Amino acid sequence: MENEIKKVYTGSYMNAEFIGSVLDQNGIRFLIRNYQQESLVAGWAANVIKGEAAVYVFSEDYDKAMLLLDDINACEIDEESMN
C-alpha cells in the first residue's frame, strides 16, 4: 500500500521529538503519537507509561529512517564508551 505507515520508535516523548527532528532534517515525513496526551484529550487516562510515544514513517521511507536511527544509536554507544 502506498500510504502505509510503519513504527520506527516507541519510548519517551522527549526521544520521539528528537528522532522527529532528525527525520525532518533528512526530508522524511513522520508522525509522533503521544499516547498519554491522546487519552487525556479523549477524556480518559490510558494505561501507558507517563510520556510514552511512538514515531511512525511512511513505508517508502522506512529503510532510510531505520538507517538514521542506527546512526543515532551508534553515536550514543560511542559517547558512553568514552565516559
C-alpha distances in whole Angstrom, upper triangle without the diagonal:
4,6,5,9,11,15,18,21,23,26,29,28,30,28,25,27,28,24,23,26,25,21,23,25,23,21,18,16,17,18,21,21,25,25,29,29,26,29,32,30,29,33,33,33,30,31,30,32,33,31,28,24,21,19,15,13,10,8,10,13,13,16,18,18,19,22,23,24,25,28,28,29,31,33,34,35,38,39,40,42,44,45
4,6,9,12,15,17,21,23,26,28,27,29,27,24,25,26,23,21,24,23,19,20,23,20,18,15,14,15,16,19,21,24,25,29,28,26,29,31,30,29,33,33,33,31,32,30,32,33,30,28,24,21,18,14,12,8,8,8,11,12,15,16,17,18,21,22,23,25,26,27,29,31,32,33,35,37,38,39,41,43,44
4,6,10,13,16,18,20,24,26,24,26,25,21,22,24,21,19,21,21,18,18,21,19,17,14,12,12,13,16,17,21,22,25,25,22,25,28,26,26,29,30,30,27,29,27,29,30,27,25,21,18,15,12,10,6,7,9,11,12,15,16,16,18,20,21,21,24,26,26,27,30,31,32,34,36,37,38,40,42,43
4,7,10,13,16,18,21,24,23,25,23,20,21,23,20,18,21,21,17,18,22,20,18,14,12,12,12,15,16,19,20,24,24,21,24,27,25,25,28,28,28,25,26,25,26,28,25,22,19,16,14,10,9,6,6,8,10,10,14,15,15,16,19,20,20,22,24,24,25,28,29,30,31,34,35,36,38,40,41
4,7,10,12,14,18,20,19,21,19,16,18,19,16,15,18,18,14,16,19,17,16,12,10,9,9,12,12,16,17,21,21,19,21,24,23,23,26,26,25,23,24,22,23,24,22,19,15,12,10,6,5,4,5,9,9,8,12,14,12,13,17,17,17,19,21,21,22,25,26,26,28,31,31,32,34,36,37
4,6,9,11,15,18,17,20,17,14,17,18,14,14,17,17,14,16,19,17,16,13,12,10,10,12,12,16,16,20,21,19,21,24,24,24,27,26,25,22,23,20,21,23,20,17,14,10,8,5,6,6,6,9,9,7,10,12,10,11,14,15,14,16,19,19,19,22,24,24,25,28,29,29,31,34,34
4,6,8,11,14,14,16,14,11,14,15,12,12,16,15,13,16,19,17,17,13,13,10,9,10,10,13,14,17,18,17,19,22,22,22,25,24,23,20,20,17,18,19,17,14,11,7,6,4,7,9,9,12,11,8,11,13,10,10,14,14,12,15,17,17,17,20,21,21,22,25,26,26,29,31,31
4,7,10,13,13,15,12,10,13,13,10,10,14,13,11,14,16,15,16,12,12,10,10,10,12,14,15,19,20,19,21,24,24,25,28,26,25,22,21,18,18,20,17,14,11,8,6,6,7,10,10,13,10,7,10,11,7,7,10,10,8,11,14,13,13,16,18,17,19,22,22,23,25,27,28
4,7,9,10,12,9,7,11,11,8,10,13,13,12,15,17,17,17,14,14,11,11,9,10,12,13,16,17,17,19,22,22,23,26,24,22,19,19,15,15,16,14,10,8,5,5,7,10,13,14,16,14,11,13,14,10,9,13,12,9,11,14,12,12,16,17,16,17,20,21,21,23,26,26
4,7,9,11,9,8,11,12,11,12,15,16,15,18,20,20,21,17,17,13,12,10,9,10,10,13,15,15,17,19,20,21,23,21,19,16,15,12,11,13,11,7,6,4,7,9,13,16,17,19,17,15,17,17,14,13,16,15,12,14,17,15,14,18,19,17,19,22,22,21,24,27,26
4,7,9,7,7,11,12,11,13,15,16,16,19,21,21,22,19,19,15,14,11,11,10,10,12,14,15,17,18,20,21,23,21,18,15,14,11,9,10,8,5,6,6,9,12,15,19,20,23,20,18,20,20,16,15,18,17,13,16,18,15,14,18,18,16,18,21,20,20,23,25,24
4,5,5,6,9,10,11,12,14,16,16,18,20,21,23,20,19,16,14,11,11,9,10,11,13,15,16,17,19,20,22,20,17,15,15,11,9,8,6,5,6,8,10,14,17,21,22,25,22,20,22,22,18,18,20,18,15,17,19,15,15,19,18,16,18,21,20,19,23,24,23
4,5,5,6,9,10,10,12,14,15,16,18,20,21,19,17,14,12,8,9,7,9,10,10,12,14,15,16,18,20,19,17,15,16,12,10,9,5,6,5,8,9,13,16,20,22,24,21,20,22,21,18,18,21,18,16,19,20,16,17,20,20,18,21,23,22,22,25,26,26
4,5,5,6,9,10,11,13,14,15,17,19,20,19,18,15,14,11,12,10,13,13,13,16,18,18,19,22,23,22,20,19,19,15,13,11,8,9,9,11,11,15,17,21,23,25,22,21,23,21,18,18,20,17,15,18,18,15,15,19,18,15,19,21,19,19,23,24,23
4,5,5,6,8,10,11,12,14,15,17,18,17,17,14,13,11,12,11,14,15,16,18,20,20,22,24,25,24,22,20,20,16,14,13,10,10,9,9,10,13,15,19,21,23,19,18,19,18,15,15,17,14,11,14,15,11,12,15,14,12,16,18,17,17,20,22,21
4,5,5,6,9,10,10,12,14,15,16,14,14,10,10,7,9,9,12,14,14,15,18,19,19,21,23,23,21,19,19,15,14,14,10,9,7,7,6,10,12,16,18,20,17,16,18,17,13,14,16,13,11,15,15,12,13,17,17,15,18,21,20,20,24,25,25
4,5,5,6,9,10,10,12,14,15,14,13,11,10,8,10,10,14,15,14,16,19,19,19,22,24,24,22,21,21,18,17,15,11,11,9,10,9,12,14,17,20,21,18,17,19,18,14,16,17,14,13,17,17,13,15,19,17,16,20,22,20,21,25,25,25
4,5,5,6,9,10,11,13,15,13,14,12,12,11,14,14,17,18,18,19,22,23,23,26,28,27,25,24,24,20,19,17,14,14,12,12,10,13,14,18,20,21,18,17,18,16,13,14,15,12,11,14,13,10,12,15,14,13,17,18,17,18,22,22,22
4,5,5,6,9,10,11,12,11,11,9,11,10,13,14,17,18,18,20,22,24,24,26,28,28,26,24,24,20,19,18,15,14,11,10,8,10,11,15,17,18,14,13,15,13,9,11,12,9,8,11,11,9,11,14,13,13,16,18,18,19,22,23,23
4,5,5,6,9,10,11,9,9,7,8,7,11,13,16,18,17,18,21,22,22,24,27,26,25,23,24,21,20,19,15,14,11,10,7,9,10,13,16,16,13,13,15,13,10,12,14,11,11,14,14,12,15,17,17,17,20,22,21,23,26,26,27
4,5,5,6,9,10,10,10,10,11,11,14,16,19,21,20,21,24,25,24,27,29,29,28,26,27,24,23,21,18,17,15,14,11,13,13,16,18,19,15,16,17,14,12,14,15,11,12,15,14,12,15,18,16,17,20,21,20,22,25,25,26
4,5,5,6,9,9,11,10,13,13,16,18,21,23,22,23,27,27,27,29,32,32,30,28,29,25,24,23,20,19,16,15,12,13,12,15,17,17,13,14,14,12,9,11,12,8,9,12,11,9,13,14,13,14,18,18,18,20,23,23,24
4,5,5,6,5,7,7,10,11,15,17,20,23,22,22,26,27,26,28,31,31,29,27,28,25,24,24,20,19,16,14,10,10,9,12,14,13,10,11,12,9,7,10,11,8,9,12,12,11,14,16,16,17,20,21,21,23,26,26,27
4,5,5,5,6,8,11,12,16,18,21,23,22,22,26,27,26,28,31,31,30,28,30,27,26,25,21,20,17,15,12,12,11,13,16,15,12,13,15,12,10,14,14,11,13,16,15,14,18,20,19,20,23,24,24,26,28,29,30
4,6,8,10,11,14,15,19,21,24,26,25,26,29,30,29,31,34,35,33,32,33,29,28,27,24,23,20,18,15,16,14,16,18,17,13,15,16,12,11,14,14,11,13,16,14,13,17,18,17,19,22,22,22,25,27,27,28
4,6,9,11,14,16,20,22,25,28,27,27,30,32,31,33,36,36,34,33,33,30,29,29,25,24,21,19,15,15,12,14,16,14,10,13,13,9,9,12,11,9,12,14,13,13,17,18,17,19,22,22,23,25,27,27,29
4,6,9,13,15,19,22,25,27,26,26,30,31,30,31,34,35,34,32,33,30,30,29,26,24,21,19,15,14,11,12,14,12,9,12,13,10,10,14,14,12,14,17,16,16,20,21,21,22,25,26,26,29,31,31,33
4,6,10,13,16,19,22,25,24,23,27,28,27,29,32,32,31,29,30,27,27,27,23,22,18,15,12,10,7,8,11,10,7,9,11,8,7,11,12,10,12,15,15,15,18,20,20,22,24,25,26,28,30,31,32
4,7,10,14,17,19,22,21,20,24,26,24,25,29,29,29,27,28,25,26,25,22,20,17,14,10,9,6,7,11,10,8,10,13,11,10,13,15,13,14,18,18,18,20,23,23,24,26,28,28,30,32,33,34
4,7,10,13,16,19,18,17,21,22,21,22,26,26,25,23,24,22,22,22,18,17,13,10,7,6,5,7,11,12,9,10,13,12,10,12,15,13,13,17,18,17,19,22,22,22,25,27,27,28,31,32,33
4,6,10,12,15,14,13,17,19,17,19,22,22,21,19,21,19,19,19,16,14,10,8,6,5,6,9,12,14,12,13,16,15,12,15,18,16,15,19,20,19,20,23,24,23,26,28,28,29,32,33,34
4,6,9,12,11,11,14,16,15,17,20,20,19,17,18,15,16,15,12,10,7,6,5,6,9,12,15,17,15,15,18,17,14,15,18,16,15,19,20,18,19,23,23,22,24,27,26,27,30,31,31
4,6,9,9,8,11,13,13,14,16,16,15,13,15,12,13,13,10,9,5,5,6,8,11,14,17,19,18,17,20,20,17,18,21,19,18,21,23,20,21,25,25,24,26,29,28,29,32,33,33
4,6,5,6,9,10,11,12,15,14,12,11,13,10,11,10,7,6,4,7,9,11,15,18,20,23,21,20,23,23,19,20,23,21,19,22,24,21,22,25,25,24,26,29,28,28,31,33,32
4,6,5,6,9,10,11,13,11,9,7,9,7,9,9,8,6,6,8,11,13,17,19,21,25,23,21,25,25,21,22,25,24,21,24,26,24,24,27,28,26,28,31,30,30,33,35,34
4,5,5,6,9,10,11,9,7,6,8,7,8,7,6,7,8,11,14,17,20,23,25,28,26,25,28,28,24,25,28,26,24,27,28,25,25,29,29,27,29,32,31,30,34,35,34
4,5,5,6,9,10,10,9,9,12,10,11,9,8,9,9,12,14,17,20,23,25,28,26,25,28,28,25,26,29,27,24,28,29,26,27,30,30,28,31,33,32,32,35,37,35
4,6,5,6,9,9,9,8,12,11,13,12,11,11,10,12,14,16,19,21,24,26,25,24,28,28,24,25,29,27,25,28,30,27,28,32,32,30,32,35,34,34,37,39,38
4,5,5,6,5,5,5,9,10,12,11,12,12,12,14,17,18,22,24,26,29,28,27,30,31,27,28,31,30,27,31,32,30,30,34,34,32,34,37,36,35,39,40,39
4,5,5,5,6,8,11,12,13,12,12,13,14,16,19,21,24,26,29,32,30,29,33,33,29,30,33,32,29,32,34,31,31,35,35,33,35,38,37,36,40,41,40
4,5,8,9,11,14,14,16,15,14,15,15,17,19,20,23,25,28,31,30,29,33,32,29,30,34,32,30,33,35,32,32,36,36,34,37,39,38,38,41,43,41
4,6,8,10,13,14,17,16,16,16,16,18,20,21,24,26,28,31,30,29,33,33,30,31,35,33,31,34,36,34,34,38,38,36,38,41,40,40,43,45,44
4,7,10,13,15,17,16,17,18,18,20,23,24,27,29,32,34,34,33,36,36,33,34,37,36,34,37,38,36,36,40,40,37,40,43,41,41,44,46,44
4,6,10,12,14,14,15,16,17,19,22,24,27,29,31,34,33,32,35,36,32,33,36,35,32,35,37,35,34,38,38,36,38,41,40,39,43,44,43
4,7,8,11,10,12,13,15,17,21,22,26,28,30,34,32,31,34,34,31,31,34,33,30,33,35,32,32,35,36,33,35,38,37,36,39,41,39
4,6,9,10,11,11,12,15,18,20,23,26,27,31,30,28,31,32,28,28,32,30,28,30,32,30,29,33,33,31,33,36,35,34,37,39,38
4,7,9,11,10,13,15,19,21,24,27,28,32,30,28,31,32,28,28,31,30,27,29,32,29,28,32,32,30,31,35,34,32,35,38,36
4,6,8,7,9,12,16,18,22,25,26,29,28,25,28,29,25,25,28,27,24,26,28,25,24,28,29,26,28,31,30,29,32,34,33
4,6,6,9,12,16,19,22,26,27,30,28,26,28,28,25,24,27,26,22,24,26,23,22,26,26,23,25,28,27,26,29,31,29
4,6,9,13,16,19,23,26,28,31,29,27,29,29,25,25,28,26,23,25,27,24,23,27,26,23,26,29,27,26,29,31,29
4,6,10,13,16,20,23,25,28,26,24,26,26,22,22,25,23,20,23,24,21,21,24,24,21,24,26,25,24,28,29,28
4,7,11,14,17,21,22,25,23,21,23,24,20,20,23,21,18,21,22,19,19,23,23,20,22,26,25,24,27,29,28
4,7,10,14,17,19,22,19,18,20,21,17,17,20,18,16,19,21,18,18,22,22,20,22,25,25,24,28,29,29
4,7,10,14,15,18,16,14,17,17,14,14,17,16,13,17,19,16,17,20,21,20,22,25,24,24,27,29,29
4,7,11,13,15,13,11,14,14,10,11,15,13,11,15,17,15,16,19,20,19,21,24,24,24,27,29,29
4,7,9,12,10,9,12,13,10,11,14,14,12,16,18,17,18,21,22,21,24,26,26,27,30,32,32
4,6,8,6,6,10,10,8,10,13,12,12,15,17,17,18,21,22,22,24,26,27,28,31,32,33
4,5,5,6,10,11,10,12,14,15,15,18,19,20,21,23,25,25,27,29,30,31,34,35,36
4,5,5,8,10,10,11,14,15,15,17,19,20,21,23,25,26,27,29,31,32,33,35,37
4,6,8,9,10,12,13,14,16,17,19,20,22,23,25,26,28,29,31,32,34,36,37
4,6,5,6,9,10,11,12,14,16,17,18,20,21,23,25,26,27,29,31,32,34
4,6,5,6,9,10,10,12,14,15,16,18,20,21,22,24,26,27,29,31,32
4,5,5,6,9,10,11,13,14,15,16,19,20,21,23,25,26,27,29,31
4,5,5,6,9,10,11,13,14,15,17,19,20,21,23,25,26,28,30
4,5,5,6,9,10,11,12,14,16,17,19,20,21,23,25,26,28
4,5,5,6,9,10,10,12,14,15,16,18,20,21,23,25,26
4,5,5,6,9,10,10,12,14,15,17,19,20,21,23,25
4,5,5,6,9,10,11,13,14,15,17,19,20,22,23
4,5,5,6,9,10,11,12,14,15,17,19,20,22
4,5,5,6,9,10,11,12,14,15,17,19,21
4,5,5,6,9,10,11,12,14,16,17,19
4,5,5,6,9,10,11,13,15,16,17
4,5,5,6,9,10,11,13,15,16
4,5,5,6,9,10,11,13,15
4,5,5,6,9,10,11,13
4,5,5,6,9,10,11
4,5,5,6,9,10
4,5,5,6,9
4,5,5,7
4,5,5
4,5
4
